[in-house]
């Protein structure tokens, strides 16, 4: 998928989620506390692509999706708690690499230290 198509898909996800919650652009803007109606409209229309921070702000304001879902990095809509999102906004809980996965690739030492 090329960049304009991805930007459009991101906007469609945002608009669909906002509409499913029956929120106006003004309502969502107010919930974010930082993003204007115009900026959100630009995201929805695919005129502008949101960054990671904007995706986090919008996901928190919507309360039903993760930033990764809004950015089309995953297809799972479910939202985590705000604390979990703050801990790792890009890798939601179900996609975070496990220590065992890192050990398989030699990224961490699984042996107990003799401190």
C-alpha positions, -999 to 999 in steps of 0.1 A, spaced: 0 0 0 15 33 -10 16 64 12 -16 83 -1 -36 51 2 -24 45 37 -31 81 47 -66 77 33 -72 44 52 -60 60 85 -85 88 80 -113 63 72 -106 44 105 -106 76 125 -139 88 109 -156 54 113 -147 53 150 -158 88 156 -191 82 139 -197 49 156 -195 69 189 -218 95 175 -192 123 181 -190 154 160 -157 168 150 -162 195 177 -169 168 203 -138 149 195 -117 181 194 -129 190 228 -122 155 242 -86 158 229 -80 192 245 -53 199 219 -64 190 184 -86 214 164 -117 203 144 -98 214 113 -68 192 121 -90 161 128 -110 168 96 -77 169 77 -68 135 91 -102 120 82 -100 133 47 -65 120 41 -51 155 36 -28 150 65 -14 119 83 -13 119 120 18 110 139 23 87 169 15 114 194 -17 125 177 -28 89 173 -23 84 211 -42 116 219 -71 105 195 -71 69 208 -74 82 244 -101 107 234 -121 79 216 -115 54 243 -123 24 221 -92 19 199 -54 18 202 -31 42 185 -17 13 165 -52 5 152 -57 41 141 -24 41 123 -33 8 105 -5 -10 123 -29 -36 136 -65 -47 129 -76 -52 165 -98 -23 176 -97 -30 213 -84 -4 236 -60 -10 265 -59 10 296 -43 45 293 -14 32 316 -7 4 292 -7 27 262 16 51 279 40 23 287 42 13 251 20 31 225 34 13 195 33 -23 207 0 -31 224 1 -59 250 -9 -86 225 19 -77 201 48 -70 225 77 -94 221 80 -118 250 113 -124 269 112 -160 254 110 -145 219 140 -123 225 160 -152 240 153 -173 208 171 -146 188 199 -141 213 187 -107 224 186 -113 262 204 -136 286 178 -160 301 203 -173 327 200 -160 363 227 -136 373 249 -147 402 250 -112 417 
